[in-house]
Amino acid sequence: MPISLYASALVLIVVAGISLSLPERAESIPPRKSFAQYPTTLGPWIGRRETLETVYLDQLMLDDYLLADFVREQEPPINYYIAWYDSQRAGRSVHSPRGCLPGGGWVIQSFTQRALPGVRAGHEPLRVNRALIRLGNQQQLVYYWFQQRGRVITNEYVVKWYLFWDALTRNRTDGALVRLVVALPPNGAADAADQQLTEFAAAAAPTLTAYVPD
């Protein structure tokens, strides 16, 4: 086994021991705007709000969320979803679409990461997870990322590491999942959908700072 693996394990053990020895502190929850105040117009896109069913709210245990369909001219609607948690302790945490989509019967045909040129989220260039999914004759293109405490993250394991580290060093575990979904025509190419989601992300990402604080 590589020496780096032993070194990483040793660091984790030491840090975990230190964290257990520290007195329990009240968690810091930053001030933010509620998604009830989120605009329903983003550039040329017009949004219509939706609500999650109680069964999903009970399972997800969200503190706040946005769910809306945004439409530009004659294009297919973009489903825009943001899940927000004041705290991701005591079993409450963001659910990754990569794990949830197969549970709904969707098959992930391809899964990659994609940098969106010229698009920034907070202080960082925006890089997203890109999933092409299928259910029967239906196809959808999904972009999602984790925006948490000033970071834009695509890897679920890195999300968990920073949750641990920020709880220890900043006394914060707040954060959000941002997901964009658009339907593709039957057997259609994803090029137009990629362009549509990229342009929507460019309009939406700058608005998130007040709702997903650094």
C-alpha positions in Angstrom: 0.0 0.0 0.0 1.4 3.5 -0.8 3.0 5.6 1.9 0.6 8.5 1.1 -2.4 6.3 2.1 -0.8 5.6 5.5 0.0 9.3 5.9 -3.6 10.3 5.1 -5.0 7.8 7.5 -2.7 9.0 10.2 -3.7 12.6 9.7 -7.4 11.7 9.8 -6.9 9.8 13.0 -5.1 12.7 14.7 -7.6 15.3 13.5 -10.5 13.1 14.6 -9.0 12.7 18.0 -8.5 16.4 18.4 -12.1 17.1 17.3 -13.4 14.6 19.9 -11.4 16.3 22.6 -12.8 19.8 21.9 -15.8 21.1 23.8 -19.1 21.1 21.9 -19.8 24.5 20.4 -23.0 26.0 19.0 -23.0 25.8 15.2 -22.6 29.0 13.3 -25.4 29.5 10.7 -24.8 32.5 8.3 -27.5 35.0 7.5 -29.1 34.5 4.1 -32.1 35.3 2.0 -35.0 32.8 1.8 -35.7 31.2 -1.5 -39.2 32.6 -1.2 -37.5 35.9 -2.3 -35.7 34.3 -5.3 -36.5 36.1 -8.6 -38.8 34.4 -11.1 -37.1 36.3 -14.0 -33.5 35.5 -14.9 -32.5 37.4 -18.1 -34.8 36.0 -20.8 -36.0 33.1 -18.7 -39.4 33.3 -16.9 -39.9 30.9 -14.0 -42.9 29.2 -12.4 -42.5 27.9 -8.9 -43.4 24.4 -7.8 -43.5 22.7 -4.5 -42.1 19.4 -3.3 -44.5 16.8 -2.0 -44.5 16.2 1.8 -43.1 12.7 1.4 -40.0 14.1 -0.2 -39.7 16.9 2.3 -39.9 14.5 5.1 -37.1 12.4 3.6 -34.8 15.2 2.6 -35.2 17.3 5.8 -34.4 20.5 4.0 -34.2 23.9 5.7 -35.1 25.7 2.5 -35.4 25.0 -1.2 -36.2 26.3 -4.6 -38.0 24.3 -7.3 -39.1 26.0 -10.5 -39.4 25.6 -14.2 -37.7 28.3 -16.2 -38.7 28.9 -19.9 -37.0 30.9 -22.7 -39.1 31.4 -25.8 -40.0 28.0 -27.4 -37.2 26.0 -25.7 -37.9 23.1 -23.4 -38.3 24.2 -19.8 -35.3 23.9 -17.4 -36.1 22.4 -14.0 -34.1 24.4 -11.5 -33.7 22.9 -8.0 -31.7 24.1 -5.1 -31.6 22.2 -1.7 -30.3 24.2 1.2 -29.3 23.0 4.7 -28.5 25.3 7.6 -26.7 22.3 9.2 -25.6 18.9 7.8 -25.2 17.2 11.1 -27.2 14.5 12.9 -27.9 12.6 9.7 -29.1 15.6 7.7 -27.1 16.1 4.5 -27.4 16.9 0.8 -28.6 14.0 -1.3 -26.5 13.5 -4.5 -28.5 13.1 -7.7 -26.0 10.5 -8.8 -27.5 8.2 -6.1 -31.1 9.4 -6.3 -31.6 9.2 -10.1 -31.3 5.4 -10.4 -33.7 5.0 -7.6 -36.3 6.8 -9.7 -35.8 4.3 -12.5 -33.5 6.5 -14.6 -30.4 5.0 -16.2 -27.3 7.1 -16.3 -25.9 6.7 -19.8 -22.9 8.9 -19.3 -21.4 10.8 -16.4 -18.6 13.4 -16.7 -17.5 16.7 -15.3 -17.7 19.8 -17.4 -16.2 23.3 -17.0 -18.6 26.1 -18.1 -16.5 28.7 -19.9 -16.9 32.2 -18.5 -19.4 31.1 -15.8 -18.5 31.7 -12.1 -20.3 30.6 -8.9 -19.3 32.8 -6.0 -15.5 33.3 -6.3 -14.8 30.2 -8.4 -15.1 29.1 -12.0 -18.1 26.9 -12.3 -17.5 23.2 -13.0 -20.5 20.8 -12.9 -21.3 17.2 -13.0 -22.9 16.3 -16.3 -25.2 13.3 -16.5 -27.2 12.1 -19.5 -30.0 9.9 -18.3 -32.7 7.8 -19.9 -36.1 6.3 -18.8 -37.7 4.3 -21.6 -38.0 6.8 -24.5 -37.3 9.8 -22.3 -33.9 11.5 -22.2 -32.8 14.3 -19.9 -29.6 16.2 -19.4 -28.6 17.0 -15.8 -26.1 19.5 -14.5 -25.4 19.7 -10.8 -22.9 20.9 -8.3 -22.4 21.4 -4.6 -22.0 25.0 -3.5 -20.9 25.0 0.2 -19.2 27.6 2.3 -17.5 29.4 -0.5 -16.6 26.3 -2.5 -17.9 24.8 -5.7 -17.5 21.0 -5.6 -18.4 18.1 -7.9 -17.1 15.2 -5.9 -19.3 13.7 -3.1 -16.4 12.5 -1.1 -14.7 15.9 -1.2 -18.0 17.4 0.1 -17.9 15.0 3.1 -14.2 15.9 3.8 -15.0 19.7 3.8 -18.0 19.1 6.0 -15.7 17.5 8.6 -13.0 20.1 8.2 -15.3 23.1 8.3 -17.2 21.8 11.3 -13.9 21.6 13.1 -12.2 24.8 11.9 -15.2 27.1 11.1 -18.0 25.5 13.1 -20.2 25.5 9.9 -21.8 22.7 7.9 -24.3 24.7 5.9 -24.5 24.2 2.2 -26.5 23.6 -1.0 -27.0 21.4 -3.9 -27.8 23.1 -7.2 -29.3 21.0 -10.0 -30.5 21.9 -13.6 -32.5 19.4 -15.8 -33.7 19.7 -19.3 -35.5 17.2 -21.5 -34.1 16.1 -24.8 -36.1 15.1 -27.9 -36.4 11.4 -28.5 -33.0 10.1 -29.7 -31.9 13.7 -30.0 -28.3 14.9 -29.6 -27.5 16.8 -26.4 -25.6 19.7 -28.0 -28.5 22.2 -27.9 -29.3 21.1 -24.3 -25.7 21.7 -23.2 -25.8 25.2 -24.7 -29.1 25.9 -23.0 -28.0 24.7 -19.6 -24.7 26.6 -19.9 -26.5 29.9 -20.8 -29.0 29.4 -18.0 -26.2 28.6 -15.4 -24.4 31.9 -16.5 -27.6 33.8 -15.7 -28.4 31.9 -12.5 -25.0 31.5 -10.8 -24.4 35.2 -10.0 -27.8 35.4 -8.1 -26.9 32.6 -5.6 -24.6 34.6 -3.3 -27.4 36.0 -1.2 -29.1 32.6 -0.8 -26.0 30.4 -0.5 -23.5 32.4 1.5 -19.8 32.0 1.4 
